[in-house]
Amino acid sequence: MDANLKLYVVGHTDNQGTLAMNMDLSKRRADSVVASLTTKFAVPAGRLQAYGSGPYSPVASNDAEEGMAKNRRVELVKQ
């Protein structure tokens, strides 16, 4: 593992609810993953930055539950 690797931890949501709610939810989702990585897996916090992008980057259609479920996710992105 690369000890110098830094990651953005990016939370995503479906498009249900208000934009403000989804932006908050996606940030909290990313924060939760950062907390798990730092406490359970001892990843140094300085290597991670949490962001929420809400419904802005769907990977599937939000027209059905199957697609919405795929859009509720967290991705790790190399800085």
C-alpha positions in Angstrom: 0.0 0.0 0.0 1.2 3.5 -0.8 1.7 5.4 2.5 1.6 8.7 0.6 -1.7 8.0 -1.2 -4.3 10.7 -0.5 -8.0 10.2 -1.2 -11.1 12.2 -1.6 -14.0 10.3 0.0 -17.0 11.5 -2.0 -20.6 10.8 -0.9 -23.4 10.6 -3.4 -27.2 10.3 -3.2 -30.2 9.7 -5.4 -32.4 12.6 -6.4 -35.2 12.1 -3.8 -35.8 15.0 -1.5 -34.5 18.5 -1.6 -31.0 19.4 -2.9 -30.0 20.8 0.5 -31.0 17.6 2.2 -29.1 15.5 -0.4 -26.0 17.6 -0.1 -26.0 17.3 3.7 -26.7 13.5 3.5 -23.9 12.9 1.0 -21.4 14.8 3.2 -22.5 12.9 6.2 -22.1 9.7 4.3 -18.6 10.6 3.3 -17.8 11.7 6.9 -19.0 8.3 8.1 -16.6 6.4 5.8 -13.7 8.6 6.8 -14.5 7.9 10.5 -14.5 4.2 9.8 -11.3 4.3 7.8 -9.5 6.2 10.5 -10.8 4.3 13.5 -11.2 0.8 12.3 -8.4 0.6 9.8 -6.0 3.2 11.2 -5.8 5.2 8.0 -4.2 8.6 8.9 -6.9 11.3 8.8 -4.6 13.6 6.9 -4.8 11.3 3.9 -8.5 11.6 3.6 -10.9 14.5 2.7 -14.6 14.0 2.8 -16.9 15.7 0.3 -20.6 15.5 -0.6 -21.7 15.8 -4.2 -25.4 14.9 -3.6 -27.3 13.9 -6.7 -24.9 15.5 -9.2 -23.1 12.4 -10.4 -25.5 9.5 -10.8 -24.2 6.2 -12.1 -27.7 4.9 -12.9 -31.2 6.3 -13.6 -33.1 7.6 -10.6 -36.4 6.5 -12.3 -36.6 3.2 -10.4 -35.4 1.9 -7.0 -32.7 -0.3 -8.5 -31.0 2.8 -10.1 -31.5 5.0 -7.0 -29.9 2.3 -4.8 -26.8 2.4 -7.1 -26.6 6.2 -6.7 -26.5 6.0 -2.9 -22.8 5.4 -2.6 -19.4 6.6 -1.5 -16.4 6.6 -3.8 -12.7 6.9 -3.1 -10.9 9.2 -5.6 -7.2 9.7 -5.8 -6.1 13.3 -5.1 
